[in-house]
Amino acid sequence: MQTVISASRRGVVSNLRLAAKNARVKIDTQHIACVFSEEAFIAHAPVANADAATAEQVKAGIDLLFLYMSVPKGRSARRKKYKIANGYYILRVAINERARRGTATFLSPSRREVFTLPVQISKARLHDIPARRSVRLSGHINWCSAGADALLKKVVVAISVKWC
């Protein structure tokens, strides 16, 4: 099984790296997260040096993730509202840490705004914060949504796209 996982990871990294290069986005391929189910697939990597942004820059909005998302083609109202197409996206987040509010804007590789969602923000536990800089990632898929969690500075940013 480990051989299959390693080969799959190499393919995902290669494709994500090429798409990011074409979109003129530099990514950190050491911290890619990838999850899939029978219906959905999400692979994402942090934008290089996103963790070096100042609090003011994060509040104004920074490019945090580069991702590929594939979700079911169902006809739900939520899917129509957000016009979720399978493909690559740059995820720009704007976070007001003090107010615990923020948004995630999905941009096309050509940087056209596709849709914006609210994000959930929670304070990171001290043992979660890495000693050296990097954006830590995880992903999730369930029967109705897919998304990413990113540890940025001292907060966890949770982004979820629902299709039902």
DSSP file (Angstrom, degrees, kcal/mol; ACC not computed):
  #  RESIDUE AA STRUCTURE BP1 BP2  ACC     N-H-->O    O-->H-N    N-H-->O    O-->H-N    TCO  KAPPA ALPHA  PHI   PSI    X-CA   Y-CA   Z-CA
    1    1 A M     >        0   0    0      0, 0.0     4,-2.5     0, 0.0     5,-0.2   0.000 360.0 360.0 360.0 -39.2    0.0    0.0    0.0
    2    2 A Q  H  >  +     0   0    0      1,-0.2     4,-2.5     2,-0.2     5,-0.2   0.856 360.0  53.9 -59.7 -35.3    2.8    2.4    0.8
    3    3 A T  H  > S+     0   0    0      2,-0.2     4,-2.3     1,-0.2    -1,-0.2   0.909 109.4  47.6 -64.2 -43.1    4.2    2.0   -2.8
    4    4 A V  H  > S+     0   0    0      2,-0.2     4,-2.4     1,-0.2    -2,-0.2   0.919 112.8  48.7 -63.8 -44.5    0.8    3.0   -4.2
    5    5 A I  H  X S+     0   0    0     -4,-2.5     4,-2.7     2,-0.2    -2,-0.2   0.919 111.6  49.4 -62.8 -44.6    0.5    6.0   -1.8
    6    6 A S  H  X S+     0   0    0     -4,-2.5     4,-2.2     2,-0.2    -1,-0.2   0.908 112.2  47.6 -62.4 -42.9    4.0    7.2   -2.7
    7    7 A A  H  X S+     0   0    0     -4,-2.3     4,-1.8     2,-0.2    -1,-0.2   0.908 113.0  48.9 -65.3 -41.5    3.4    6.9   -6.4
    8    8 A S  H  X S+     0   0    0     -4,-2.4     4,-2.5     2,-0.2    -2,-0.2   0.914 110.0  51.6 -63.9 -43.0    0.0    8.8   -6.1
    9    9 A R  H  X S+     0   0    0     -4,-2.7     4,-3.1     1,-0.2     5,-0.2   0.917 107.4  52.5 -61.3 -43.9    1.7   11.5   -4.0
   10   10 A R  H  X S+     0   0    0     -4,-2.2     4,-2.4     1,-0.2    -1,-0.2   0.907 111.1  47.8 -59.0 -41.5    4.4   12.1   -6.6
   11   11 A G  H  X S+     0   0    0     -4,-1.8     4,-2.4     2,-0.2    -2,-0.2   0.907 113.1  47.1 -65.3 -42.8    1.7   12.4   -9.3
   12   12 A V  H  X S+     0   0    0     -4,-2.5     4,-2.8     2,-0.2     5,-0.3   0.933 113.5  48.2 -64.3 -46.5   -0.4   14.9   -7.2
   13   13 A V  H  X S+     0   0    0     -4,-3.1     4,-2.8     1,-0.2     5,-0.2   0.927 112.3  49.5 -59.7 -45.9    2.7   16.9   -6.4
   14   14 A S  H  X S+     0   0    0     -4,-2.4     4,-2.2    -5,-0.2    -1,-0.2   0.927 114.8  42.9 -60.9 -47.5    3.8   17.0  -10.0
   15   15 A N  H  X S+     0   0    0     -4,-2.4     4,-2.5     2,-0.2     5,-0.2   0.903 115.7  48.1 -67.1 -42.1    0.4   18.1  -11.3
   16   16 A L  H  X S+     0   0    0     -4,-2.8     4,-2.5    -5,-0.2     5,-0.2   0.917 112.1  50.1 -64.6 -43.1   -0.1   20.7   -8.5
   17   17 A R  H  X S+     0   0    0     -4,-2.8     4,-2.4    -5,-0.3    -2,-0.2   0.922 112.4  46.8 -61.4 -45.2    3.4   22.1   -9.0
   18   18 A L  H  X S+     0   0    0     -4,-2.2     4,-2.4    -5,-0.2    -2,-0.2   0.925 113.6  47.5 -64.5 -45.5    2.9   22.5  -12.8
   19   19 A A  H  X S+     0   0    0     -4,-2.5     4,-1.5     2,-0.2    -1,-0.2   0.899 112.6  49.8 -63.4 -40.0   -0.6   24.1  -12.4
   20   20 A A  H  <>S+     0   0    0     -4,-2.5     5,-3.0     2,-0.2     4,-0.3   0.912 109.9  50.9 -64.7 -42.3    0.8   26.5   -9.8
   21   21 A K  H ><5S+     0   0    0     -4,-2.4     3,-1.4     1,-0.2    -2,-0.2   0.921 109.5  50.3 -60.7 -43.9    3.7   27.4  -12.1
   22   22 A N  H 3<5S+     0   0    0     -4,-2.4    -1,-0.2     1,-0.3    -2,-0.2   0.807 111.9  48.3 -63.5 -29.4    1.3   28.1  -14.9
   23   23 A A  T 3<5S-     0   0    0     -4,-1.5    -1,-0.3    -5,-0.2    -2,-0.2   0.389 116.7-117.6 -89.5   2.8   -0.8   30.3  -12.6
   24   24 A R  T < 5S+     0   0    0     -3,-1.4     2,-0.4    -4,-0.3    -3,-0.2   0.896  70.2 135.5  59.8  43.9    2.4   32.1  -11.4
   25   25 A V      < -     0   0    0     -5,-3.0     2,-0.5    -8,-0.1    -1,-0.2  -0.988  48.4-144.7-122.5 127.8    2.0   30.9   -7.9
   26   26 A K        -     0   0    0     -2,-0.4    22,-2.8    22,-0.1     2,-0.3  -0.816  25.2-169.2 -92.6 126.4    4.9   29.5   -5.9
   27   27 A I  B     -A   47   0A   0     -2,-0.5     2,-0.9    20,-0.3    20,-0.2  -0.778  28.5-122.6-117.6 160.2    3.9   26.7   -3.5
   28   28 A D    >   -     0   0    0     18,-2.6     3,-1.2    -2,-0.3   107,-0.0  -0.859  25.5-175.1 -98.5  98.8    5.4   24.7   -0.7
   29   29 A T  G >  S+     0   0    0     -2,-0.9     3,-0.7     1,-0.3    -1,-0.1   0.501  72.3  76.7 -79.4  -2.0    5.2   21.1   -1.9
   30   30 A Q  G 3  S+     0   0    0      1,-0.2    -1,-0.3    -3,-0.0    -2,-0.0   0.696  99.0  44.1 -75.1 -17.9    6.5   19.7    1.4
   31   31 A H  G <  S+     0   0    0     -3,-1.2    -1,-0.2    15,-0.1     2,-0.2  -0.185  77.1 147.9-123.2  41.5    3.2   20.4    3.1
   32   32 A I    <   -     0   0    0     -3,-0.7     2,-0.4    13,-0.1    13,-0.2  -0.544  28.1-161.1 -75.8 140.1    0.6   19.1    0.5
   33   33 A A  E     -B   44   0B   0     11,-2.7    11,-2.7    -2,-0.2     2,-0.4  -0.970  10.3-179.5-119.8 141.1   -2.6   17.6    1.9
   34   34 A C  E     +B   43   0B   0     -2,-0.4     2,-0.3     9,-0.2     9,-0.2  -0.989   5.6 169.8-144.3 128.5   -4.7   15.4   -0.3
   35   35 A V  E     +B   42   0B   0      7,-2.6     7,-2.6    -2,-0.4     2,-0.3  -0.984   6.1 175.5-136.9 150.2   -8.0   13.6    0.5
   36   36 A F  E     -B   41   0B   0     -2,-0.3     2,-0.2     5,-0.2     5,-0.2  -0.989  10.0-178.5-151.1 158.8  -10.5   11.8   -1.6
   37   37 A S        -     0   0    0      3,-2.9   105,-0.0    -2,-0.3    -2,-0.0  -0.746  54.7 -80.3-138.1-172.8  -13.7    9.8   -1.6
   38   38 A E  S    S+     0   0    0     -2,-0.2     3,-0.1     1,-0.2     0, 0.0   0.816 130.0  28.2 -62.1 -30.8  -15.8    8.1   -4.1
   39   39 A E  S    S+     0   0    0      1,-0.1     2,-0.3    33,-0.0    -1,-0.2   0.688 121.0  36.4-105.6 -23.4  -17.4   11.4   -5.1
   40   40 A A        -     0   0    0     31,-0.1    -3,-2.9   105,-0.1     2,-0.3  -0.892  49.1-168.9-139.2 160.5  -14.8   14.1   -4.3
   41   41 A F  E     +BC  36  70B   0     29,-2.5    29,-2.8    -2,-0.3     2,-0.4  -0.983   6.2 177.7-149.2 136.0  -11.1   15.0   -4.4
   42   42 A I  E     +BC  35  69B   0     -7,-2.6    -7,-2.6    -2,-0.3     2,-0.4  -0.981   2.3 174.8-141.8 131.2   -9.1   17.9   -2.9
   43   43 A A  E     +BC  34  68B   0     25,-2.2    25,-2.8    -2,-0.4     2,-0.3  -1.000  14.1 170.8-131.9 131.9   -5.4   18.4   -3.0
   44   44 A H  E     -BC  33  67B   0    -11,-2.7   -11,-2.7    -2,-0.4    23,-0.2  -0.994  17.3-170.1-146.7 150.9   -3.9   21.6   -1.7
   45   45 A A  E     - C   0  66B   0     21,-2.4    21,-2.6    -2,-0.3   -13,-0.1  -0.974  33.8-104.4-134.7 148.1   -0.5   23.2   -0.8
   46   46 A P  E     - C   0  65B   0      0, 0.0   -18,-2.6     0, 0.0     2,-0.3  -0.445  37.4-109.2 -70.7 147.0    0.3   26.4    1.0
   47   47 A V  B >   -A   27   0A   0     17,-2.7     3,-2.0   -20,-0.2     4,-0.3  -0.605  49.8 -94.7 -70.1 133.8    1.5   29.3   -1.0
   48   48 A A  T 3  S+     0   0    0    -22,-2.8   -22,-0.1    -2,-0.3    -1,-0.1  -0.237 105.3   5.4 -55.5 135.2    5.2   29.8   -0.3
   49   49 A N  T >  S+     0   0    0      1,-0.1     3,-1.4    -3,-0.1    -1,-0.3   0.593  83.9 131.0  66.6  14.9    5.9   32.3    2.4
   50   50 A A  G X  S+     0   0    0     -3,-2.0     3,-1.4     1,-0.3    -2,-0.1   0.847  70.7  60.0 -61.9 -31.4    2.2   32.8    3.3
   51   51 A D  G 3  S+     0   0    0     -4,-0.3    -1,-0.3     1,-0.3    83,-0.1   0.622  93.7  64.9 -72.3 -11.8    3.2   32.3    6.9
   52   52 A A  G <  S+     0   0    0     -3,-1.4    -1,-0.3    81,-0.1    -2,-0.2   0.475  76.1 118.1 -88.3  -2.3    5.5   35.3    6.7
   53   53 A A    <   -     0   0    0     -3,-1.4     2,-0.1    -4,-0.2     9,-0.0  -0.330  65.8-120.5 -65.9 145.3    2.6   37.7    6.1
   54   54 A T     >  -     0   0    0      1,-0.1     4,-2.5    -2,-0.0     5,-0.2  -0.344  26.4-105.1 -78.2 166.1    2.0   40.4    8.8
   55   55 A A  H  > S+     0   0    0      1,-0.2     4,-2.1     2,-0.2    40,-0.2   0.873 123.5  52.4 -59.4 -37.6   -1.2   40.7   10.7
   56   56 A E  H  > S+     0   0    0      2,-0.2     4,-1.9     1,-0.2    -1,-0.2   0.904 109.4  48.4 -66.2 -41.4   -2.1   43.7    8.6
   57   57 A Q  H  > S+     0   0    0      2,-0.2     4,-2.2     1,-0.2    -2,-0.2   0.913 111.4  49.8 -64.9 -42.6   -1.5   41.8    5.4
   58   58 A V  H  < S+     0   0    0     -4,-2.5    37,-1.9     1,-0.2     4,-0.3   0.892 109.9  51.2 -63.5 -39.1   -3.6   38.9    6.6
   59   59 A K  H  < S+     0   0    0     -4,-2.1    -1,-0.2    35,-0.2    -2,-0.2   0.882 113.5  44.6 -65.0 -37.9   -6.4   41.2    7.5
   60   60 A A  H  < S-     0   0    0     -4,-1.9    -2,-0.2    -5,-0.1    -1,-0.2   0.788 129.0 -88.1 -76.1 -28.7   -6.3   42.8    4.0
   61   61 A G     <  -     0   0    0     -4,-2.2     2,-0.3    -5,-0.2    33,-0.3   0.081  42.8-161.5 123.1 126.5   -6.1   39.4    2.4
   62   62 A I  E     - D   0  93B   0     31,-2.6    31,-2.6    -4,-0.3     2,-0.7  -0.948  32.1-106.5-131.2 153.4   -3.3   37.0    1.4
   63   63 A D  E     + D   0  92B   0     -2,-0.3    29,-0.3    29,-0.3     3,-0.1  -0.729  46.2 166.6 -76.4 117.2   -3.0   34.1   -1.0
   64   64 A L  E     +     0   0B   0     27,-2.9   -17,-2.7    -2,-0.7     2,-0.3   0.838  51.6  20.0-103.1 -45.2   -2.9   31.1    1.4
   65   65 A L  E     -CD  46  91B   0     26,-1.4    26,-3.1   -19,-0.3     2,-0.4  -0.919  48.9-152.7-131.7 153.2   -3.5   27.9   -0.6
   66   66 A F  E     +CD  45  90B   0    -21,-2.6   -21,-2.4    -2,-0.3     2,-0.3  -0.998  38.2 170.1-117.0 129.5   -3.3   26.6   -4.2
   67   67 A L  E     -CD  44  89B   0     22,-2.8    22,-2.8    -2,-0.4     2,-0.4  -0.946  38.2-142.5-143.5 158.4   -5.7   23.7   -4.6
   68   68 A Y  E     -CD  43  88B   0    -25,-2.8   -25,-2.2    -2,-0.3     2,-0.4  -0.987  28.2-174.3-115.2 131.4   -7.4   21.3   -7.0
   69   69 A M  E     +CD  42  87B   0     18,-2.5    18,-2.4    -2,-0.4     2,-0.4  -0.992  14.2 178.9-131.6 133.8  -11.0   20.5   -6.1
   70   70 A S  E     +C   41   0B   0    -29,-2.8   -29,-2.5    -2,-0.4    16,-0.1  -0.977  14.9 170.9-131.7 118.3  -13.3   18.1   -7.7
   71   71 A V        -     0   0    0     -2,-0.4   -31,-0.1   -31,-0.2    15,-0.1  -0.837  42.4 -73.9-125.4 162.5  -16.8   17.8   -6.2
   72   72 A P        -     0   0    0      0, 0.0    -1,-0.1     0, 0.0   -33,-0.0  -0.134  35.9-129.9 -55.5 150.8  -20.0   16.0   -7.3
   73   73 A K        +     0   0    0      2,-0.1    12,-0.0    -3,-0.0    -3,-0.0   0.072  55.8 145.8 -91.6  24.7  -21.9   17.6  -10.2
   74   74 A G        -     0   0    0      1,-0.1     2,-0.1    89,-0.0    -3,-0.0  -0.014  57.1-119.0 -59.7 168.0  -25.3   17.5   -8.3
   75   75 A R        +     0   0    0      4,-0.1    -1,-0.1     5,-0.0     2,-0.1  -0.238  54.9 150.3-104.1  41.9  -27.9   20.2   -8.8
   76   76 A S     >  -     0   0    0     87,-0.3     4,-2.0     1,-0.1     5,-0.2  -0.379  55.9-121.0 -75.7 156.6  -28.0   21.6   -5.2
   77   77 A A  H  > S+     0   0    0      1,-0.2     4,-2.5     2,-0.2     5,-0.1   0.884 113.5  53.8 -61.6 -38.7  -28.9   25.2   -4.6
   78   78 A R  H  > S+     0   0    0      2,-0.2     4,-2.0     1,-0.2    -1,-0.2   0.896 106.8  50.5 -65.9 -39.8  -25.6   25.7   -2.8
   79   79 A R  H  >>S+     0   0    0     84,-0.3     4,-1.4     1,-0.2     5,-1.0   0.913 112.3  47.4 -65.1 -41.5  -23.6   24.4   -5.8
   80   80 A K  H  <5S+     0   0    0     -4,-2.0    -2,-0.2     2,-0.2    -1,-0.2   0.912 109.2  55.3 -63.1 -41.9  -25.5   26.7   -8.1
   81   81 A K  H  <5S+     0   0    0     -4,-2.5    -2,-0.2     1,-0.2    -1,-0.2   0.902 118.9  31.5 -59.0 -43.2  -25.0   29.6   -5.7
   82   82 A Y  H  <5S-     0   0    0     -4,-2.0    -1,-0.2    -5,-0.1    -2,-0.2   0.527  95.6-137.8 -96.7  -6.2  -21.2   29.2   -5.7
   83   83 A K  T  <5 -     0   0    0     -4,-1.4     2,-0.7     1,-0.2    -3,-0.2   0.936  26.5-165.1  49.9  55.2  -20.7   27.9   -9.2
   84   84 A I      < -     0   0    0     -5,-1.0     2,-0.4   -14,-0.0    -1,-0.2  -0.621   9.3-177.5 -78.4 112.3  -18.2   25.3   -8.1
   85   85 A A        -     0   0    0     -2,-0.7     2,-0.2    -3,-0.2   -16,-0.2  -0.859  34.3-105.5-106.1 145.3  -16.4   23.9  -11.1
   86   86 A N  S    S+     0   0    0     -2,-0.4     2,-0.3   -15,-0.1   -16,-0.2  -0.505  77.2  75.5 -65.8 133.4  -13.8   21.1  -10.8
   87   87 A G  E    S-D   69   0B   0    -18,-2.4   -18,-2.5    -2,-0.2     2,-0.3  -0.979  79.5 -35.6 157.7-168.4  -10.4   22.6  -11.2
   88   88 A Y  E     -D   68   0B   0     -2,-0.3     2,-0.3   -20,-0.2   -20,-0.2  -0.610  49.7-179.9 -89.7 145.1   -7.5   24.6   -9.8
   89   89 A Y  E     -D   67   0B   0    -22,-2.8   -22,-2.8    -2,-0.3     2,-0.5  -0.986  27.8-138.0-141.9 150.8   -8.0   27.6   -7.4
   90   90 A I  E     -DE  66 107B   0     17,-2.5    17,-3.0    -2,-0.3     2,-0.7  -0.954  27.1-145.9-101.7 128.4   -6.0   30.1   -5.5
   91   91 A L  E     -DE  65 106B   0    -26,-3.1   -27,-2.9    -2,-0.5   -26,-1.4  -0.865  14.5-169.9-103.7 112.1   -7.5   30.5   -2.1
   92   92 A R  E     -DE  63 105B   0     13,-2.6    13,-3.4    -2,-0.7     2,-0.4  -0.875   6.4-165.7-101.4 126.6   -7.2   34.1   -0.8
   93   93 A V  E     -DE  62 104B   0    -31,-2.6   -31,-2.6    -2,-0.5     2,-0.4  -0.899  13.1-167.6-115.0 144.3   -8.1   34.6    2.9
   94   94 A A  E     - E   0 103B   0      9,-2.1     9,-2.1    -2,-0.4     2,-0.4  -0.994  18.2-174.5-126.2 121.8   -8.8   37.8    4.8
   95   95 A I  E     - E   0 102B   0    -37,-1.9     2,-0.8    -2,-0.4     7,-0.2  -0.966  26.6-163.5-128.7 129.5   -8.9   37.3    8.5
   96   96 A N  E  >> - E   0 101B   0      5,-3.2     5,-1.7    -2,-0.4     4,-1.1  -0.876  16.7-173.4-103.6  95.3   -9.8   39.7   11.4
   97   97 A E  T  45S+     0   0    0     -2,-0.8     3,-0.3     1,-0.2    -1,-0.2   0.876  79.8  52.8 -61.1 -40.3   -8.3   37.7   14.2
   98   98 A R  T  45S+     0   0    0      1,-0.2    -1,-0.2    -3,-0.1    -2,-0.0   0.908 116.0  38.9 -63.3 -42.4   -9.6   39.9   16.9
   99   99 A A  T  45S-     0   0    0      2,-0.2    -1,-0.2    -3,-0.1    -2,-0.2   0.548 104.9-130.5 -84.2  -7.6  -13.2   39.7   15.6
  100  100 A R  T  <5 +     0   0    0     -4,-1.1    21,-0.4    -3,-0.3     2,-0.3   0.885  67.2 120.8  57.2  41.5  -12.8   36.0   14.8
  101  101 A R  E   < +E   96   0B   0     -5,-1.7    -5,-3.2    19,-0.1     2,-0.3  -0.934  29.0 144.9-130.8 155.5  -14.2   36.6   11.3
  102  102 A G  E     -E   95   0B   0     17,-0.4    17,-1.8    -2,-0.3     2,-0.3  -0.986  30.0-129.4-174.1 172.5  -12.9   36.1    7.9
  103  103 A T  E     -EF  94 118B   0     -9,-2.1    -9,-2.1    -2,-0.3     2,-0.5  -0.950   6.8-148.8-133.4 154.6  -13.5   35.2    4.3
  104  104 A A  E     -EF  93 117B   0     13,-3.0    13,-2.7    -2,-0.3     2,-0.6  -0.992  15.0-162.0-122.2 121.6  -12.0   32.8    1.8
  105  105 A T  E     -EF  92 116B   0    -13,-3.4   -13,-2.6    -2,-0.5     2,-0.6  -0.917  10.5-144.2-107.6 122.9  -12.2   33.9   -1.9
  106  106 A F  E     -EF  91 115B   0      9,-3.1     8,-3.1    -2,-0.6     9,-1.1  -0.767  21.6-169.4 -86.1 119.1  -11.7   31.2   -4.5
  107  107 A L  E     -EF  90 113B   0    -17,-3.0   -17,-2.5    -2,-0.6     6,-0.2  -0.862  20.8-121.8-108.8 143.3   -9.8   32.7   -7.5
  108  108 A S    >   -     0   0    0      4,-2.8     3,-2.9    -2,-0.4   -19,-0.2  -0.323  40.1 -97.3 -70.0 164.9   -9.3   31.1  -10.8
  109  109 A P  T 3  S+     0   0    0      0, 0.0    -1,-0.1     0, 0.0   -20,-0.1   0.766 131.0  55.9 -56.8 -23.1   -5.6   30.5  -11.9
  110  110 A S  T 3  S-     0   0    0      2,-0.1    -2,-0.0   -86,-0.0   -87,-0.0   0.325 123.9-110.4 -89.1   8.5   -6.0   33.8  -13.9
  111  111 A R    <   +     0   0    0     -3,-2.9     2,-0.4     1,-0.3   -22,-0.0   0.696  66.8 149.5  71.0  24.6   -7.0   35.5  -10.6
  112  112 A R        -     0   0    0      1,-0.0    -4,-2.8     2,-0.0     2,-0.3  -0.743  54.3-112.3 -83.7 133.2  -10.7   36.0  -11.5
  113  113 A E  E     +F  107   0B   0     -2,-0.4    -6,-0.2    -6,-0.2     3,-0.1  -0.510  38.9 174.0 -69.2 127.2  -12.9   35.9   -8.4
  114  114 A V  E     -     0   0B   0     -8,-3.1     2,-0.3     1,-0.4    -1,-0.2   0.855  59.5 -32.0-100.5 -52.8  -15.1   32.8   -8.6
  115  115 A F  E     -F  106   0B   0     -9,-1.1    -9,-3.1     2,-0.0    -1,-0.4  -0.978  49.9-135.7-163.5 162.2  -16.9   32.8   -5.2
  116  116 A T  E     -F  105   0B   0     -2,-0.3   -11,-0.2   -11,-0.2   -13,-0.0  -0.978  18.1-175.2-127.6 138.0  -16.3   33.9   -1.6
  117  117 A L  E     -F  104   0B   0    -13,-2.7   -13,-3.0    -2,-0.4     2,-0.2  -0.916  30.1-109.2-125.6 152.7  -17.2   31.9    1.6
  118  118 A P  E     -F  103   0B   0      0, 0.0    42,-0.4     0, 0.0     2,-0.3  -0.531  35.8-143.9 -72.6 151.7  -17.0   32.8    5.3
  119  119 A V        -     0   0    0    -17,-1.8     2,-0.4    -2,-0.2   -17,-0.4  -0.850   8.4-124.7-114.3 155.3  -14.3   30.9    7.2
  120  120 A Q  E     -G  158   0C   0     38,-2.3    38,-2.9    -2,-0.3     2,-0.4  -0.841  27.7-164.2 -95.7 136.2  -14.3   29.6   10.7
  121  121 A I  E     +G  157   0C   0     -2,-0.4     2,-0.3   -21,-0.4    36,-0.2  -0.975  12.2 170.7-124.4 132.4  -11.5   30.8   12.9
  122  122 A S  E     -G  156   0C   0     34,-1.9    34,-3.2    -2,-0.4     2,-0.2  -0.980  39.1-101.1-137.8 153.1  -10.3   29.3   16.1
  123  123 A K  E     -G  155   0C   0     -2,-0.3    32,-0.2    32,-0.2     2,-0.2  -0.525  40.6-122.0 -71.9 134.4   -7.3   30.0   18.3
  124  124 A A        -     0   0    0     30,-2.5     2,-0.2    -2,-0.2    -1,-0.1  -0.511  23.8-113.3 -75.9 144.1   -4.6   27.3   17.9
  125  125 A R    >>  -     0   0    0     -2,-0.2     3,-2.1     1,-0.1     4,-0.7  -0.535  30.2-114.9 -72.3 146.8   -3.5   25.4   21.0
  126  126 A L  G >4 S+     0   0    0      1,-0.3     3,-1.0     2,-0.2    -1,-0.1   0.843 114.9  55.9 -55.5 -37.5    0.0   26.2   21.9
  127  127 A H  G 34 S+     0   0    0      1,-0.2    -1,-0.3     3,-0.0    -2,-0.0   0.650 100.5  61.6 -73.4 -11.2    1.3   22.7   21.2
  128  128 A D  G <4 S+     0   0    0     -3,-2.1    -1,-0.2     2,-0.1    -2,-0.2   0.696  81.3  94.7 -81.4 -20.0   -0.1   23.0   17.6
  129  129 A I  S << S-     0   0    0     -3,-1.0    25,-0.1    -4,-0.7    23,-0.0  -0.618  77.1-131.2 -81.5 117.6    2.1   25.9   16.7
  130  130 A P        -     0   0    0      0, 0.0     4,-0.1     0, 0.0    -2,-0.1  -0.321   7.3-131.4 -68.2 148.9    5.3   24.7   15.0
  131  131 A A  S    S+     0   0    0      2,-0.1     2,-0.3    -2,-0.0    -2,-0.0   0.876  93.7  48.4 -67.0 -37.6    8.6   26.0   16.1
  132  132 A R  S    S-     0   0    0      1,-0.1     2,-0.1     0, 0.0     0, 0.0  -0.709 103.1 -88.5-104.1 159.7    9.6   26.8   12.6
  133  133 A R        +     0   0    0     -2,-0.3     2,-0.2     2,-0.0    -1,-0.1  -0.347  66.9 114.7 -67.3 138.8    7.6   28.7   10.0
  134  134 A S        -     0   0    0     -4,-0.1     2,-0.7    17,-0.1    19,-0.2  -0.805  62.2-107.1 175.7 160.6    5.2   26.9    7.8
  135  135 A V        -     0   0    0     -2,-0.2     2,-0.3    17,-0.1    17,-0.2  -0.900  35.4-146.9 -98.2 118.1    1.5   26.6    7.1
  136  136 A R  E     -H  151   0C   0     15,-1.1    15,-2.6    -2,-0.7     2,-0.3  -0.673  20.5-165.7 -86.5 140.0    0.2   23.3    8.4
  137  137 A L  E     +H  150   0C   0     -2,-0.3     2,-0.3    13,-0.2    13,-0.2  -0.883  20.9 171.1-127.8 154.2   -2.7   21.8    6.5
  138  138 A S  E     -H  149   0C   0     11,-1.7    11,-2.4    -2,-0.3     2,-0.3  -0.949  16.5-152.0-147.1 163.9   -5.3   19.1    6.7
  139  139 A G  E     -H  148   0C   0     -2,-0.3     2,-0.3     9,-0.2     9,-0.2  -0.904   6.1-163.5-133.0 162.4   -8.2   18.3    4.4
  140  140 A H  E     -H  147   0C   0      7,-2.1     7,-2.2    -2,-0.3     2,-0.4  -0.997   8.7-176.1-146.3 151.0  -11.6   16.7    4.9
  141  141 A I  E     +H  146   0C   0     -2,-0.3     5,-0.2     5,-0.2     2,-0.2  -0.981  14.0 163.5-140.8 132.9  -14.4   15.2    2.8
  142  142 A N        -     0   0    0      3,-2.7     3,-0.3    -2,-0.4  -105,-0.0  -0.693  58.4 -72.9-132.3-166.6  -17.7   14.0    4.0
  143  143 A W  S    S+     0   0    0     -2,-0.2     3,-0.1     1,-0.2    -2,-0.0   0.650 128.8  21.1 -65.1 -14.4  -21.1   13.1    2.4
  144  144 A C  S    S+     0   0    0      1,-0.2    19,-2.4    20,-0.0    20,-0.7   0.455 121.2  28.0-135.6  -4.7  -21.9   16.8    1.8
  145  145 A S  E     - I   0 162C   0     -3,-0.3    -3,-2.7    17,-0.2     2,-0.3  -0.980  46.1-157.4-156.5 164.7  -18.7   18.9    1.8
  146  146 A A  E     +HI 141 161C   0     15,-2.1    15,-3.3    -2,-0.3     2,-0.3  -0.975  30.5 135.5-141.3 152.8  -15.0   19.2    1.3
  147  147 A G  E     -HI 140 160C   0     -7,-2.2    -7,-2.1    -2,-0.3     2,-0.3  -0.974  37.7-105.3-175.0-170.8  -12.5   21.6    2.7
  148  148 A A  E     -HI 139 159C   0     11,-1.8    11,-3.1    -2,-0.3     2,-0.4  -0.969   9.4-152.2-138.9 149.9   -9.2   22.5    4.3
  149  149 A D  E     -HI 138 158C   0    -11,-2.4   -11,-1.7    -2,-0.3     2,-0.4  -0.992  18.9-172.3-119.8 132.8   -7.9   23.5    7.7
  150  150 A A  E     -HI 137 157C   0      7,-2.4     7,-3.0    -2,-0.4     2,-0.8  -0.991  20.5-143.1-130.2 130.2   -4.8   25.6    7.8
  151  151 A L  E     +HI 136 156C   0    -15,-2.6   -15,-1.1    -2,-0.4     2,-0.5  -0.830  28.3 176.6 -89.7 111.0   -2.8   26.7   10.8
  152  152 A L  E >   - I   0 155C   0      3,-2.6     3,-2.1    -2,-0.8     2,-0.4  -0.968  59.1 -46.9-122.2 116.2   -1.7   30.2   10.0
  153  153 A K  T 3  S-     0   0    0     -2,-0.5  -102,-0.0     1,-0.3   -19,-0.0  -0.475 123.3 -23.4  60.1-115.3    0.3   32.0   12.7
  154  154 A K  T 3  S+     0   0    0     -2,-0.4   -30,-2.5   -25,-0.1     2,-0.3   0.157 123.5  77.3-114.5  18.0   -1.7   31.4   15.9
  155  155 A V  E <   -GI 123 152C   0     -3,-2.1    -3,-2.6   -32,-0.2     2,-0.5  -0.943  68.6-134.3-128.3 151.8   -5.1   30.6   14.4
  156  156 A V  E     -GI 122 151C   0    -34,-3.2   -34,-1.9    -2,-0.3     2,-0.6  -0.914  20.1-157.2-101.0 125.5   -6.7   27.7   12.6
  157  157 A V  E     -GI 121 150C   0     -7,-3.0    -7,-2.4    -2,-0.5     2,-0.5  -0.918   6.5-163.6-105.9 120.0   -8.6   28.7    9.5
  158  158 A A  E     -GI 120 149C   0    -38,-2.9   -38,-2.3    -2,-0.6     2,-0.4  -0.924   6.6-175.4-110.9 123.6  -11.3   26.2    8.4
  159  159 A I  E     - I   0 148C   0    -11,-3.1   -11,-1.8    -2,-0.5     2,-0.4  -0.958   4.5-180.0-117.7 132.1  -12.7   26.4    4.9
  160  160 A S  E     - I   0 147C   0     -2,-0.4     2,-0.6   -42,-0.4   -13,-0.2  -0.989  15.5-160.7-139.5 129.2  -15.6   24.2    3.8
  161  161 A V  E     - I   0 146C   0    -15,-3.3   -15,-2.1    -2,-0.4     2,-0.4  -0.937  16.0-161.8-107.4 121.5  -17.4   24.0    0.5
  162  162 A K  E     - I   0 145C   0     -2,-0.6   -17,-0.2   -17,-0.2   -18,-0.0  -0.818  17.9-176.1-105.5 143.1  -20.8   22.3    0.7
  163  163 A W              0   0    0    -19,-2.4   -87,-0.3    -2,-0.4   -84,-0.3   0.288 360.0 360.0-118.7   8.5  -22.7   20.8   -2.3
  164  164 A C              0   0    0    -20,-0.7   -87,-0.1   -86,-0.1   -19,-0.1   0.317 360.0 360.0-142.6 360.0  -25.9   19.8   -0.5
